[in-house]
Amino acid sequence: MSNFLERVITFSHNTAPAASLPLELQQLVYSCLDTKSFFATRQVCRWWRYASLDAVTLSRHLERLPLRPGYARAGIGQQDTAALFNAASRILMFDLTAKQSGHRQDLPRVADNVRQTANTACNRTVTVVGSTITLYDTSNSTPRLVSQRRLNDLKATLGDGPWLKVTPISDHELALSSDGRFLAVGLERTIQIYDLLDDSDSATVNQYIPAAAGHFICGLAFDLDDWVLKVSLSGKGAVLYLGSPRNNLQMETEPDLDHWSSTAGLKHVFLNDSQLTAKQDNFSAGNHARFCATHLLRPYKDGYLFAAQRHGRGESNHYVVAHVKCSASATTSGLVAEPNSVVELARLESFLSSWNCRSDGFSSDGMGTWGKMPSAHEHHSQYCLSPDSRLLLVAEKDKHCIRPNVLMQSYGYRLPGEAAMSRMLEENAKPAMEARTTTKVPGGMAASCKESDSGEEEAVCRIARIPLAVGAIKGHLSSLGCRLEHLGGRRSYVVEMTTDEEVKSWSLESF
């Protein structure tokens, strides 16, 4: 009551009409707003926020959000309802808006018979014309020739086979290392690695990939500081990681051709996502699911965080962020991902999967509609983790466009914090008997009604993670990046996308 009287007395001396509205009228206006606009009005001033703390008003807006059924029956009070709305708003990124901040279309055009791959970080570009590989330094406006050599095919054989029968027919069959030194060329199920800074007649690493049997190579990329090679295969988004990540004895060294020709190189399969299984799956009940379009994000807790699409188990396709443990290989000198150690940390909804957690359809602000949600369908997606590991960017082909007019659409998902992910891993590491006596919330669906001192969330109610649609770009995506900027005391994410046709950037700003 004292707070209400203080509010009335203060408003009597306030000349702003919007700030002197009766409390009941303000709450009536709030009930007519869409949820994102309601969140924005709460940030205007402390009096507008005070008016928004009514439990009935908050409950009405919570019912419009992708909350799992049952939160209203939990008997939570007014303070817990407000904290739940705050947590939901944070997970659903109501505080972020996407604004396009840059666009460039005057990219150099390449002839149809030229295959090209580039690395903007080291300003190096490689072209393959016929059987000739050429490396350029593109740090200046005029490209400078660095080296040139022949493609190791049947016309110019170097070392032991297998050799390429024809030249690559797609830009996706080329990959340039981060320092611009190594070039990987893939064709069907054969991979070659060249040292472009060595002599033009130096030997190459040539390897047939038995794990790709039944598929063909449709994408290559160096990863994990160039110690592994990501190989995308045709057929339901299958992905292989060849090579072995750097260990403690190699911290000061860089990979070379000896690494790729060793038993821990192209002959070693570090991760095969067709073999991954999650600990949460109950195989006795036939709940089998598979991971595809997998991408390793960063090292974490004796393993790696990765993003992937999850299909099957009687559910609609969706994205996940999960953790996989690593151990020493019994047959080679490298590391290997343990396929049965996967723990899901965040479930990221797609358009179809989000219908399972919507109580009254889609909100009036367009959140969760067809044009603002990914499909998580088999084709190979690209991912990028923000520097603070709190935002995951996903880029996939737009659902409205068909070949040959390719359009890539990007989305952003809010991820759990470090402490929340650590708790999930610790919970899954407990013995089976101990885990059954502990109340658990499935990974990634948890949100919080309360926030601890570290800003992390305590699992009380499930909140589905709906993405923020960032933007679209024409052409085949060659790079997806994210960086943090601090302007005027506010932190923003800058998303950059590059294709063979244009370059675009967006700023995800908070208010």
Secondary structure, DSSP 4 states (H G I P E B T S, - for coil): -HHHHHHHHHHHT---GGGGS-HHHHHHHHHHS-HHHHHHHTTS-HHHHHHTT-HHHHHHHHTTS-BPTTSGGG---HHHHHHHHHHHHHHTTTTEEEEEEEEE--PPP--TTEEEEEETTTTEEEEEETTEEEEEE-SSSS-EEEEEEE--BTTS--SSS--BSS---SGGGEEE-TTS-EEEEEETTEEEEEETTS-TT---EEEE-GGGTTS-EEEEEEETTTTEEEEEESSTT-EEEEE----GGGTT----HHHHHSTTTTT-EEEEGGG--BTT--GGGT--EEEEEEEEEEE-SSEEEEEEEEEETTEEEEEEEEEEEEEE-SSSSSEEE-TT-BEEEEEE--TTGGGGG-SSS--TT-TT-GGGS----SSPPEEEE-TTSSEEEEEEE-TT--TTS-EEEEEEEE---HHHHHHHHHHHHS-HHHHHTS----TTSEEEEEE-TTS-EEEEEEB-BPPEEEEEEES-EEEEEEEEEEETTEEEEEEEEEESS-EEEEEEEE-
